Amino acid sequence: MYSWLLAAALASTICFWRLLTRPARQPWRTAAGYVLATTLGVYLHFYGFLIPLAQSLFALGWLLFTRDWRIFGRWVLCGLAVLLLFGAWLPRTLGITEFGGWRDPGNPWSIPWRYLTAFTVGDAMPAPWHQWLPVAYGALAFLGVIGWWRQRRAAALLLLTLLLAPLTVIVLMALRNPDFHERYAIALSVPLLLLIAGGVNWPLFARRPAAWRWLLFIGLVLPLVSANGLALSRLYTDETLHKPDFRGAAWRIEQGELPGDVILVDGPDPEKVFLHYYDGPNVVVDLRPLLDADWDQVSATLAAATQGAENAWEVLYFHAPGPVQIWLAVNGWATAPSNHNDIRVVRYGLPGPPLTTTQLGVEVGPALWLERADVSADPLRPGDLLRVSSHWLTRDTAPDYKFSLRLATSTGEVLLARDYVPQNGFAPTPVWIVGQPATDQRGILLPADFPPGQYEVTLRLYDPATGIAVDTAQGQDIVLGEVIVMERP
């Protein structure tokens, strides 16, 4: 979408310039192109209104200096056509001003530097280029203003207006609502990069450039091309720079979901992006109403949403885990999360399938007493979810232990191990209350190629700093129960 917004801004600017400077050359074709490009820009994103806003300021200045009412009137007609085409959406656009955003507030006064950095080097530019190259681009933009001014003053004024007017509006908007993002204002990169191009070309503005001017030009271009080549390579190879992978998150769910599962989207409106990729049959629940809800409301909403489901799929993005994730960890059996470029997907087994309880009474170090464990009772198949619960009594403040659930053969060969912090990370052992019971529930997804057989489900506690396991009367691995794995049908 943002690539289209950039293209629409560039096309609108070109047609706008032709309307003013070449009124006799195919005027209606130019007018039609201007109307379509400008309308597309406004439709693509509400920040697209910055394009005609800046053009309006320049057109008024053009009228004051040229007194050419015919050209100005033609542009006004084009603007009315854009307004007519967009009119049906205007009330909804005005309603966006009430949206508070979902990101942490930013510093509005950092916007000019942030935008300069984003539109010139971006996040992909490696060090040390990333630190000083924006300064160089800023200097080139300043030289570009001088160069454009020498070539044609109106062109320099147009580029400055298209850059500075929207930037001022964006800062004012951010003072009111400090939720902003560089990509929203990608249209600003059009005048900025044209000014920078003017700065790069500055040595060649002479009618007959001398040899030293060509050498200076080449000396400017080669480092910029080299640096951008490095950035482009990193952009395509470094996954940390990739956008949130909604397609991968949806695919992960579609590969493992069962009929009757429920998908809980804890983030922005799933209609915006997630549902464009998810094609599965199950219900998708939008949890935005729980963003500021109290615990009772969270509990009631999630209990109703998950009623009758065997599994719940959590899709978490754009904020840290909170009450929703705590409720799911307490009331379900969390599996290992998958990360899709900052989108977290977790499958939770929900109550329903029978469990087999084993009384244990095992002392685990001086602080913890393992009373009993519950393990899935029914035979499982590869791809199924194994539910394991362990019930504890806290005798003293416990060290920071990590849990390791394992499936082992009768000979002790471990075929599957999953290490984690209790209750999906929400209840590390040092915070367990002395004298009170504690419960950990964990789910293990059996791999698709897991061999059939009868397995022991064992638990090991260990110090994550040293890897040293806790010795017990049963040894380092405590047998919690057994599970039978059948062949896939």
Secondary structure, DSSP 8 states (H G I E B T S, - for coil): -HHHHHHHHHHHHHHHHHHHH-TTSSHHHHHHHHHHHHHHHHHH-GGGGHHHHHHHHHHHHHHHHH--HHHHHHHHHHHHHHHHHHGGGHHHHHHGGG---SS----GGGHHHHHHHHHHTTTT--TTHHHHHHHHHHHHHHHHHHHHHHH-HHHHHHHHHHHHHHHHHHHHHHHH-----GGGGGGGHHHHHHHHHHHHTGGG-SSS--HHHHHHHHHHHHHHHHHHHHHHHHHHH-GGGS---HHHHHHHHHHH--TT-EEEEESS-TTTTHHHH---SSEEEE-GGGTT--HHHHHHHHHHHHTT-SEEEEEE-SS---HHHHHHHHHSEE---EESSS-EEEEEE-S-S-EEEEEEEEEETTTEEEEEEEEE-S-B-TT-EEEEEEEEEE-S-----EEEEEEE-TT--EEEEEEE-TGGGT--GGGS-TTSEEEEEEEEE--TT---EEEEEEEEEE-TTT--B---TT-SSEEEEEEEE----
